[in-house]
């Protein structure tokens, strides 16, 4: 039997099985063994000095510690806890315990932890980062897929900031009520562009930028862009043919889909999946929680996570999922004013 390194699950299962067949050599010792046609290094309580380079597979019993600038050209399996220093390069890593990937380290394929994982600033896993319990993401750290019961970025806070004041909402009920939504006073709105799609869905042939909080009780398909102010409540799905922006402190219970960019502003809570054809930004204080079950956020381009974001589920992107500094509110105008 060879040790299958084509996926994290196969590698983990085969590594466990092989270690049951290999005798213990004593803490601090390392031996080369033949696994079928493969060569592996088996160690117990392994400590790698700075700058070490290893070509062989590694199977480590107990804890594993690698210094700065180490290179591992084949997958590494660790039965205990594992800590890599800064600027390390790995092919793949599976750890049964806790995993720390040091600053600016790179994993070509997967990084997997049975318990907690800490992706420190600038570290990145090319295929996926998977944690059995929780996953911490630093600034400029990430992967193409992040999966854990809880994913959190740096600067996590228990309490949100001041929430937007409660305002009178624009209530949009489903077509089955027989009542048209009271949108005639909304700038740019044209009643002839609003049509029912069945009993539970409205479609609007244009863009909708609401001037007051929205209480959405139906599904909504918008051919153009969609935005709602702080303090809105979206109880059902929203699909946008362009950009989609949800104001601060809003609650989203349905699935949000956008063909353009998607932004959830500070302190939003979402319980449904988020799907974007371009980039998605989750601003500071955003929470993605579903009980029971896990939420999924998928962006075809980048997925940006500001500090103090917590999501229970899976974050994925065709390009990258990264921790990032908060977006500058006010943009260029603010910069010019400060200058």
C-alpha positions as CSV (number, residue, x, y, z in Angstrom):
1,X,0.0,0.0,0.0
2,X,1.4,3.4,-1.0
3,X,0.6,6.6,0.9
4,X,-2.1,8.4,-1.1
5,X,-1.2,12.2,-1.3
6,X,-3.9,13.2,-3.9
7,X,-6.3,14.6,-1.3
8,X,-6.3,15.7,2.3
9,X,-8.7,13.0,3.3
10,X,-6.9,10.2,1.7
11,X,-3.5,11.4,3.0
12,X,-4.8,11.7,6.5
13,X,-6.4,8.2,6.5
14,X,-3.3,6.5,5.0
15,X,-0.9,8.4,7.3
16,X,-2.8,7.2,10.3
17,X,-2.8,3.7,9.1
18,X,0.9,3.6,8.4
19,X,1.9,5.0,11.8
20,X,0.1,2.1,13.5
21,X,2.5,-0.2,11.6
22,X,5.7,1.7,12.2
23,X,7.4,1.1,15.6
24,X,8.1,4.0,18.0
25,X,11.7,5.2,17.9
26,X,11.7,7.5,20.9
27,X,11.1,11.2,21.4
28,X,13.5,13.4,19.3
29,X,14.5,10.6,16.9
30,X,13.8,10.4,13.2
31,X,14.2,7.4,10.8
32,X,13.8,6.9,7.1
33,X,11.3,4.2,6.1
34,X,10.1,2.7,2.8
35,X,6.3,2.9,2.3
36,X,5.9,0.7,-0.8
37,X,7.7,2.7,-3.5
38,X,7.8,5.8,-1.4
39,X,10.4,7.1,1.1
40,X,9.2,8.9,4.3
41,X,10.8,10.3,7.4
42,X,9.1,9.2,10.6
43,X,9.8,11.2,13.7
44,X,8.6,11.7,17.3
45,X,8.6,15.2,18.8
46,X,10.2,16.7,15.7
47,X,12.0,20.1,15.8
48,X,13.3,21.5,12.5
49,X,15.9,24.3,12.7
50,X,15.6,27.5,10.6
51,X,16.1,27.1,6.8
52,X,15.8,23.3,6.8
53,X,14.8,21.8,3.4
54,X,13.2,18.3,3.2
55,X,12.2,16.4,0.0
56,X,10.7,13.3,1.6
57,X,7.2,12.7,3.0
58,X,7.1,13.3,6.8
59,X,5.0,11.4,9.3
60,X,5.4,12.9,12.8
61,X,4.1,11.4,16.0
62,X,3.4,14.0,18.7
63,X,4.2,17.7,18.1
64,X,6.1,19.2,15.2
65,X,7.9,22.5,15.2
66,X,9.6,24.1,12.2
67,X,11.7,27.3,12.3
68,X,11.7,30.2,9.9
69,X,12.3,29.7,6.2
70,X,11.9,25.9,6.1
71,X,10.9,24.1,2.9
72,X,8.9,20.9,2.7
73,X,8.5,19.6,-0.8
74,X,6.2,16.7,0.1
75,X,3.2,16.4,2.3
76,X,3.6,16.5,6.1
77,X,1.4,14.6,8.6
78,X,1.5,15.4,12.3
79,X,-0.5,13.5,15.0
80,X,-0.1,16.2,17.6
81,X,0.2,20.0,17.4
82,X,2.2,21.9,14.7
83,X,3.8,25.3,14.5
84,X,5.6,26.7,11.4
85,X,7.7,29.8,11.6
86,X,7.6,32.7,9.1
87,X,8.4,32.4,5.4
88,X,8.0,28.6,5.3
89,X,7.0,26.8,2.1
90,X,5.1,23.5,2.1
91,X,3.4,21.2,-0.4
92,X,0.6,20.1,2.0
93,X,0.1,19.8,5.7
94,X,-2.4,17.7,7.8
95,X,-2.4,18.0,11.6
96,X,-4.6,16.2,14.0
97,X,-4.3,18.9,16.7
98,X,-3.7,22.6,16.4
99,X,-1.9,24.2,13.5
100,X,-0.1,27.6,13.3
101,X,1.1,28.7,9.9
102,X,3.6,31.5,10.5
103,X,3.6,34.9,8.7
104,X,4.1,34.9,4.9
105,X,4.2,31.1,4.7
106,X,2.8,29.3,1.7
107,X,1.1,26.0,1.3
108,X,0.9,24.8,-2.3
109,X,-2.1,22.6,-1.8
110,X,-4.0,22.0,1.5
111,X,-3.6,22.9,5.1
112,X,-5.8,20.8,7.4
113,X,-6.2,20.9,11.2
114,X,-8.3,18.6,13.3
115,X,-8.9,21.3,15.9
116,X,-7.8,25.0,15.5
117,X,-5.9,26.7,12.7
118,X,-4.2,30.1,12.9
119,X,-3.3,31.6,9.5
120,X,-1.0,34.4,10.5
121,X,-0.5,37.6,8.4
122,X,0.4,36.9,4.8
123,X,0.1,33.1,5.0
124,X,-1.8,31.4,2.3
125,X,-3.0,27.9,1.3
126,X,-3.4,27.4,-2.4
127,X,-6.2,24.9,-2.4
128,X,-7.9,24.9,0.9
129,X,-7.6,25.6,4.7
130,X,-9.8,23.2,6.7
131,X,-10.2,23.2,10.5
132,X,-12.3,20.8,12.6
133,X,-13.0,23.4,15.3
134,X,-12.1,27.0,14.4
135,X,-10.0,28.9,11.9
136,X,-8.3,32.3,12.6
137,X,-7.4,34.5,9.5
138,X,-4.9,37.3,9.7
139,X,-4.5,40.3,7.5
140,X,-3.5,39.2,3.9
141,X,-3.9,35.6,5.0
142,X,-6.3,33.1,3.4
143,X,-6.8,30.4,0.9
144,X,-9.1,29.6,-2.1
145,X,-11.4,27.7,0.3
146,X,-11.8,28.2,4.0
147,X,-13.9,25.6,5.9
148,X,-14.6,25.4,9.7
149,X,-17.4,25.4,12.2
150,X,-16.2,28.9,12.9
151,X,-14.0,31.2,10.8
152,X,-12.9,34.5,12.4
153,X,-10.7,37.3,11.3
154,X,-8.4,39.3,13.6
155,X,-9.7,41.9,16.0
156,X,-12.8,39.9,16.9
157,X,-15.1,41.7,19.3
158,X,-18.1,40.3,21.2
159,X,-20.2,43.5,21.1
160,X,-21.0,45.4,17.9
161,X,-20.8,49.2,17.8
162,X,-23.7,51.5,17.9
163,X,-26.4,50.2,15.6
164,X,-28.4,52.4,13.2
165,X,-31.4,54.1,14.8
166,X,-34.7,52.3,14.1
167,X,-36.6,54.0,11.2
168,X,-39.9,53.5,9.5
169,X,-39.4,50.7,6.9
170,X,-40.5,50.3,3.3
171,X,-42.6,47.1,3.6
172,X,-42.5,44.9,0.5
173,X,-44.9,41.9,0.8
174,X,-45.3,39.1,-1.7
175,X,-47.5,39.4,-4.8
176,X,-49.9,36.9,-3.2
177,X,-51.1,39.7,-0.9
178,X,-52.6,41.5,-3.9
179,X,-51.0,44.8,-2.9
180,X,-48.4,46.7,-4.8
181,X,-45.3,47.8,-2.8
182,X,-45.5,51.5,-1.8
183,X,-42.5,52.5,-3.9
184,X,-44.0,55.4,-5.9
185,X,-42.1,58.0,-4.0
186,X,-38.7,56.2,-4.5
187,X,-36.5,58.2,-6.8
188,X,-36.3,56.6,-10.3
189,X,-38.9,53.9,-9.5
190,X,-41.4,53.2,-12.3
191,X,-44.4,51.0,-11.5
192,X,-44.6,49.6,-15.0
193,X,-41.2,47.9,-14.5
194,X,-42.4,46.0,-11.4
195,X,-44.0,42.6,-12.3
196,X,-44.9,39.5,-10.2
197,X,-43.2,36.2,-10.9
198,X,-45.6,33.9,-9.3
199,X,-47.1,34.3,-5.8
200,X,-43.9,34.9,-3.9
201,X,-41.5,36.9,-6.2
202,X,-41.3,40.4,-7.5
203,X,-39.1,41.3,-10.5
204,X,-38.0,44.8,-11.3
205,X,-36.6,45.8,-14.7
206,X,-34.0,48.3,-13.5
207,X,-32.0,49.3,-10.4
208,X,-33.4,49.9,-6.9
209,X,-31.6,52.1,-4.4
210,X,-33.9,52.5,-1.5
211,X,-33.7,55.8,0.5
212,X,-35.2,54.2,3.7
213,X,-34.8,50.8,5.4
214,X,-36.5,47.9,3.6
215,X,-38.6,45.2,5.2
216,X,-38.6,42.6,2.4
217,X,-41.1,39.8,2.9
218,X,-41.0,38.4,-0.6
219,X,-38.4,37.2,-3.1
220,X,-37.0,40.0,-5.2
221,X,-35.2,39.9,-8.6
222,X,-33.7,43.2,-9.7
223,X,-32.3,43.4,-13.3
224,X,-29.9,46.2,-12.3
225,X,-28.2,47.1,-9.0
226,X,-29.7,46.8,-5.6
227,X,-28.9,48.6,-2.3
228,X,-30.7,49.1,0.9
229,X,-29.9,51.5,3.8
230,X,-28.8,50.6,7.3
231,X,-31.3,48.7,9.5
232,X,-33.0,46.8,6.7
233,X,-34.6,43.4,7.1
234,X,-34.4,41.0,4.1
235,X,-36.4,38.0,5.0
236,X,-36.2,36.3,1.6
237,X,-33.9,35.9,-1.4
238,X,-32.6,38.9,-3.4
239,X,-31.0,38.5,-6.9
240,X,-29.3,41.4,-8.5
241,X,-28.2,41.7,-12.1
242,X,-25.5,44.1,-11.1
243,X,-24.0,45.2,-7.7
244,X,-25.7,44.4,-4.4
245,X,-25.1,46.4,-1.2
246,X,-26.6,45.9,2.2
247,X,-26.5,48.7,4.7
248,X,-25.0,48.6,8.2
249,X,-26.7,46.6,10.9
250,X,-29.1,44.9,8.5
251,X,-30.4,41.3,8.8
252,X,-30.4,39.0,5.8
253,X,-32.3,35.7,6.1
254,X,-32.5,34.7,2.5
255,X,-30.0,33.9,-0.2
256,X,-28.2,36.9,-1.8
257,X,-27.0,36.7,-5.4
258,X,-25.2,39.3,-7.4
259,X,-23.7,39.4,-10.9
260,X,-21.7,42.4,-9.9
261,X,-19.9,43.3,-6.7
262,X,-21.5,42.5,-3.3
263,X,-20.9,44.4,-0.1
264,X,-22.3,43.7,3.4
265,X,-21.6,46.8,5.5
266,X,-20.6,46.8,9.1
267,X,-22.4,44.7,11.7
268,X,-24.7,42.9,9.2
269,X,-26.0,39.5,10.1
270,X,-26.7,37.0,7.3
271,X,-28.3,33.5,7.7
272,X,-28.5,32.5,4.0
273,X,-25.8,31.8,1.4
274,X,-24.1,34.6,-0.5
275,X,-23.2,34.1,-4.2
276,X,-21.3,36.6,-6.3
277,X,-20.0,36.6,-9.8
278,X,-17.4,39.2,-8.9
279,X,-16.0,40.2,-5.5
280,X,-17.7,40.0,-2.2
281,X,-16.7,42.1,0.8
282,X,-17.7,41.3,4.4
283,X,-17.1,44.4,6.4
284,X,-16.1,44.6,10.1
285,X,-18.6,43.2,12.5
286,X,-20.4,41.0,9.9
287,X,-21.7,37.7,11.2
288,X,-22.7,34.7,9.1
289,X,-24.6,32.2,11.2
290,X,-27.3,29.7,10.6
291,X,-29.0,27.5,13.2
292,X,-28.9,24.6,12.4
293,X,-26.4,24.2,9.6
294,X,-23.6,26.2,8.1
295,X,-23.6,29.1,5.7
296,X,-21.7,29.3,2.4
297,X,-20.2,32.3,0.8
298,X,-19.0,31.9,-2.8
299,X,-17.3,34.6,-5.0
300,X,-16.1,34.0,-8.5
301,X,-13.4,36.6,-8.0
302,X,-12.0,37.7,-4.7
303,X,-13.7,37.3,-1.2
304,X,-12.5,40.1,1.2
305,X,-12.8,39.7,5.0
306,X,-12.3,42.7,7.1
307,X,-11.3,42.4,10.8
308,X,-13.9,41.2,13.3
309,X,-15.8,39.0,10.8
310,X,-17.2,35.6,12.0
311,X,-18.7,33.0,9.7
312,X,-19.8,29.5,10.5
313,X,-19.4,27.5,7.4
314,X,-17.4,27.7,4.1
315,X,-15.9,30.7,2.3
316,X,-14.7,30.0,-1.3
317,X,-13.5,31.9,-4.3
318,X,-12.3,31.2,-7.8
319,X,-9.2,33.3,-7.0
320,X,-8.7,34.0,-3.2
321,X,-10.3,34.5,0.1
322,X,-8.2,36.9,2.2
323,X,-8.3,38.9,5.4
324,X,-8.0,42.7,4.7
325,X,-7.9,46.1,6.4
326,X,-11.2,47.8,6.6
327,X,-12.3,49.8,3.5
328,X,-11.7,53.5,3.9
329,X,-15.1,55.2,4.4
330,X,-15.4,58.2,2.2
331,X,-12.9,57.0,-0.3
332,X,-11.0,59.5,-2.4
333,X,-13.0,62.5,-1.2
334,X,-11.9,61.8,2.4
335,X,-8.3,61.4,1.4
336,X,-8.4,64.8,-0.4
337,X,-10.1,66.4,2.6
338,X,-7.4,65.1,5.0
339,X,-4.6,66.2,2.7
